[in-house]
Structure formats: C-alpha cells, structure tokens
C-alpha cells in the first residue's frame, strides 16, 4: 500500500467518517521524548468532528500526547489482495484515513463520560446501556484525548490489477482475493451468573461493511 | 489496546516472527521533515532477522526513510473484543509487534530481487513462481528498505474480561467476541486469457492463524 502509482484518489468527509466508524482499531504515531517515532495500536471512536482516544493516565502513549506536539492517527481497512500477472504490479485494495493534529486532553467530566460512551458504543453498539456504568473515580482515572478532524484525508483502492499491456497476453491468473473481518460465536465468561443470556447485539455481532458470515 | 493494566506480558522472537508472518500489513511511523509523526500502512515481509518494506522511489514515505532517522514499524492482529460487566474494563485481545530501528536502503540488485520474492510469497505463498518475474528495469525502479529485528517487542492479550470483584454479582453478560480475518472467493480479472484457471494457492487462500471459513 505504499503509493507506487499516482492512481489513489482523494475522498471527502463521508468516506473519512465511514472508514473511522467501521474500524475497530487505529495506529497512533507520536514522537517520543527521544525524538523518534512510536506507533501504537489503540481503540478510537468518532463523535461528529472529534476523534477520541482513551487510556490510563499512566500509559506512556497518552502521557506523551500531553506535550502539545502533533500526533498522527491512521486507520486502515484491508479489502483485498490484488494479484497481477507480474509480481511488480501486485497491490492491495484498502481504505485508509490519516488524521494529523495536536490532541487536546479532555478535562470536563461530562465530555469524558460522553467520550467513554462513544468509545464503548463504537466497539459494540448498545453496549453502554447494558454495562455497569463507570464511576466518578473511574472517570477521573481515565485519560481521554480528543483530536479534531480538521486535517484528515482518506485513500481508497478498490479495483483489479493494472498490468503492463504486453502482460495481458500471458496465460497467468490475475484477479482479487477479497479479504474481510468477521466475528465468531461469543464465548461467555466462566463466572457469568446463572440465567444471564447473551444479548442480541453480542450474539449477532457484525459491523457496517462486514460480510454477514460468522466463523 | 492502550495499556491500561500492567498485565500484558512480553514475548520472544518466535512470537514476534509468527505475528509478523501472519500479518498482511504493517503501519510505519516516520518523522516528517517538518518534525511531526506520520503513520502509513504498507506491506512488509520478514526474511530471517530482516524486515523488508518496498515501494516506488518517488513515494514520500520511502524517500523519508533514507535520512538515517529511526522509524517504527508496528503490526497488529486483532483477535477479539473483550466485553466486561463494567464499561471501564472492556478491552481487546490482540497480538502486536513494534520494531524500531534505522532502516537501510537495499542497493544490491540480488538482495532487492530476493526481497521482492520474499514480499510476494509473504502475501501469497507460491505466487512468485507463478508470476511474470520482475525485470531489471522494475528492480531498479523499486526502492527496498531493510530493517533489522534487533529492537523488536511483542505484546499479546488473549483472555477474558477482568472485572472488579463486586461486579461479578451483576446479572450482566461478559465474555469475548472472537474476531478474525478471512478471505472470500477470488474474483478473476476481466481480461484473463481463456482457459487460465485459478491456482490452488489462490482458490483456497488462507493464512496460518486464520479460521478455515471463507466468506
């Protein structure tokens, strides 16, 4: 997915939002205090024009975000392996978003609470209402980071191989192997109380953009 | 996956290798000429103790790797959504690797050729031998970057929710929703020559660690 040919189009906010909303994880790039880049996977969630990240106030990643330095949040969805007749033209179909900006530490308990609800329901819609809600102490013990979607861009590749014209005469298979993320049957916790059933949003878990297949 | 609890263990080279080898993409963090971090998804492949990245010499990402600055390559495999009784203790099961180092530009045509074979067969084992091989011109036109696996670490979370003791008395479902990557039926290129069949490694594409299910 390194850009090898100038054929990846740029897309607008609807596309950016749909990629951010489908993805379960993002990769956050920060500059370490020693000056080198560090990339860490984490959970994100979007609310309007704001992307939220959260974690323990003790986490190195989140602590590093309080410096006023720019960070980069990248989300990638892999859609297919593009198989060309020539190895040189192999590629991947994907949708990705890159967001760059200076993050803001969320101080307001109300915005922190709303952000935690957004993150919880981003991962499993409806889960916030099913959960034992967070306490004031837990809210205080969570660092929430907000990044505005001012500088966000999407890239999408979604087509077959583009071979050299002469190679179309080669008797070599070419095409796309679709790739998708799916869920399996939920595994209940060993200490579940008797009679507690698997909620519908867990039992039939999927996401917009995912195939309906379970594994 | 921000580290909220000090429970994520550290793992050795076998684990690091298996994560790098299963993953189809990585996220590369570089420091831009303006000094901010940039995170870009790309394809990687491991050969022994070396991680290879490749792309066009014109790509901004790869050009930036020639500066002698450190880069960070992070690979993440998402294995499950950990659903706790309290929203605060939700988590994800995952396997991730972080590699940090100063990349080396591969100049030797022989090492470049071997690296391209490694990348091709990393994505689809056996594909190199099925492809129209790369030409000397294509090899010259590809920038290959090598990163030694000297400074590499893995993190793995692979268990159920850990709730506060009091919350185990709550009649709330808790457990894990397994998450996996799968392939779909290959889609042949429109311009395939008559009689060219889908090779077995494409028709039955899967990877170590993937469920056998297709979608």
Interface residues (C-beta under 8 A of the other chain):
Chain A: X1 X2 X3 X4 X5 X24 X25 X27 X28 X29 X30 X31 X35 X36 X37 X38 X39 X40 X41 X42 X43 X53 X54 X55 X56 X59 X60 X61 X62 X69 X70 X71 X72 X73 X74 X76 X78 X81 X83 X84 X85 X86 X87 X88 X90 X92 X94 X96 X98 X100 X116 X117 X120 X123 X124 X127 X128 X130 X131 X132 X133 X134 X135 X138 X142 X160 X161 X167 X168 X169 X170 X171 X172 X173 X174 X175 X176 X177 X178 X179 X180 X181 X182 X183 X184 X185 X186 X187 X188 X189 X190 X191 X192 X193 X195 X196 X197 X198 X199 X202 X205 X211 X213 X214 X215
Chain B: X1 X2 X3 X4 X5 X24 X25 X27 X28 X29 X30 X31 X35 X36 X37 X38 X39 X40 X41 X42 X43 X53 X54 X55 X56 X59 X60 X61 X62 X69 X70 X71 X72 X73 X74 X76 X78 X81 X83 X84 X85 X86 X87 X88 X90 X92 X94 X96 X98 X100 X116 X117 X120 X123 X124 X127 X128 X130 X131 X132 X133 X134 X135 X138 X142 X160 X161 X167 X168 X169 X170 X171 X172 X173 X174 X175 X176 X177 X178 X179 X180 X181 X182 X183 X184 X185 X186 X187 X188 X189 X190 X191 X192 X193 X195 X196 X197 X198 X199 X202 X205 X211 X213 X214 X215
